[in-house]
Every structure is written in structure tokens, then in C-alpha cells.
Amino acid sequence: MPKIKTKSSVKKRFKVTGSGRIKAGRAFTSHMMMNKPKKMKRKARRTGVLCAADARIVLRSWLPYNRKNKNKAAHKKTAANGGN
């Protein structure tokens, strides 16, 4: 089976958190900022976490090797606690 390529533009736009969620920059911040309210500009400074539906699209289509397997993570956690 051939390797799947990661989309280069997606590597630059998104980051995967430790828990497997996707962080992305906010939209509508490139130009005409004088027409936008202060609250919108203030909130757009920081990155946001994508909703589950959008994160699934990003991970499935463009970041194939950044997917987290929830069963593996749960298994490692129980093994670290002595199997309890």
C-alpha cells in the first residue's frame, strides 16, 4: 500500500493539539478591518478550535498521519495505571 501524502498547505494552516483537536486561525482578518467591530477583531487575534465535523474533514482528507486512535490512547492510560 503506498504512503498517503499530507497536503502541504494544510500543514501551514492547522495544528493538532495533544488531545487530537484541530487549531486554526480565524477568518475575515486580512483587509478592511476598519469596517469590523472591535469585539470581532479582538476575538480574531487568537486561534480557535474547529468543530468536530470540520476537524474530521481536515484529518481524513489532508492530515492522514495526525489522526489519534482513541482506543489506543485509552489502552495506554489503563496500562500506565497498572491495568485498573
C-alpha positions as CSV (number, residue, x, y, z in Angstrom):
1,M,0.0,0.0,0.0
2,P,1.5,3.4,-1.0
3,K,2.0,6.1,1.5
4,I,-0.5,8.9,1.6
5,K,0.8,12.4,1.2
6,T,0.0,15.2,3.6
7,K,-1.4,18.3,2.0
8,S,1.4,21.0,2.2
9,S,-1.0,23.9,2.6
10,V,-2.8,22.2,5.5
11,K,0.5,21.7,7.4
12,K,0.9,25.5,7.4
13,R,-2.7,26.4,8.4
14,F,-3.7,23.8,11.0
15,K,-2.1,22.3,14.2
16,V,-3.2,19.2,16.0
17,T,-3.4,19.5,19.8
18,G,-2.3,16.8,22.2
19,S,-5.9,15.6,22.6
20,G,-6.3,15.4,18.8
21,R,-8.4,18.5,18.2
22,I,-7.5,20.9,15.4
23,K,-6.4,24.5,15.9
24,A,-6.9,27.0,13.1
25,G,-6.6,30.8,12.6
26,R,-9.7,32.9,12.4
27,A,-11.2,34.1,9.1
28,F,-12.0,37.6,7.9
29,T,-8.9,39.3,9.2
30,S,-6.9,40.2,6.1
31,H,-8.3,43.5,5.0
32,M,-11.0,46.2,5.6
33,M,-10.6,45.9,9.3
34,M,-11.9,49.5,9.9
35,N,-15.4,48.2,8.9
36,K,-15.4,45.4,11.5
37,P,-16.3,45.8,15.2
38,K,-13.7,45.9,17.9
39,K,-15.0,42.7,19.5
40,M,-14.6,40.8,16.3
41,K,-11.1,42.0,15.8
42,R,-10.2,41.2,19.3
43,K,-11.5,37.7,19.1
44,A,-9.9,37.1,15.8
45,R,-6.4,37.6,17.2
46,R,-6.3,34.1,18.7
47,T,-6.6,30.7,17.1
48,G,-9.7,28.7,17.5
49,V,-10.6,25.0,17.7
50,L,-12.5,23.6,14.8
51,C,-15.8,21.9,15.3
52,A,-15.9,18.1,15.2
53,A,-17.4,17.9,11.7
54,D,-14.7,20.3,10.2
55,A,-11.9,18.6,12.1
56,R,-12.9,15.2,10.8
57,I,-12.8,16.5,7.2
58,V,-9.3,18.0,7.8
59,L,-7.9,14.9,9.4
60,R,-9.4,12.4,7.0
61,S,-8.6,14.2,3.8
62,W,-5.4,16.1,4.3
63,L,-3.6,15.1,7.6
64,P,-3.7,11.3,7.4
65,Y,-0.8,10.7,9.8
66,N,-2.0,13.1,12.6
67,R,-5.1,11.1,13.4
68,K,-5.4,9.9,17.0
69,N,-6.8,6.5,17.7
70,K,-8.9,6.9,20.9
71,N,-8.8,3.2,21.7
72,K,-5.0,3.2,21.7
73,A,-4.9,6.2,24.0
74,A,-7.3,4.6,26.4
75,H,-5.4,1.4,26.4
76,K,-2.1,3.2,27.1
77,K,-3.7,5.1,30.0
78,T,-5.0,1.9,31.7
79,A,-1.7,0.1,31.2
80,A,0.1,3.1,32.8
81,N,-2.2,2.8,35.9
82,G,-1.5,-0.8,36.4
83,G,-4.5,-2.2,34.5
84,N,-7.1,-0.8,36.9
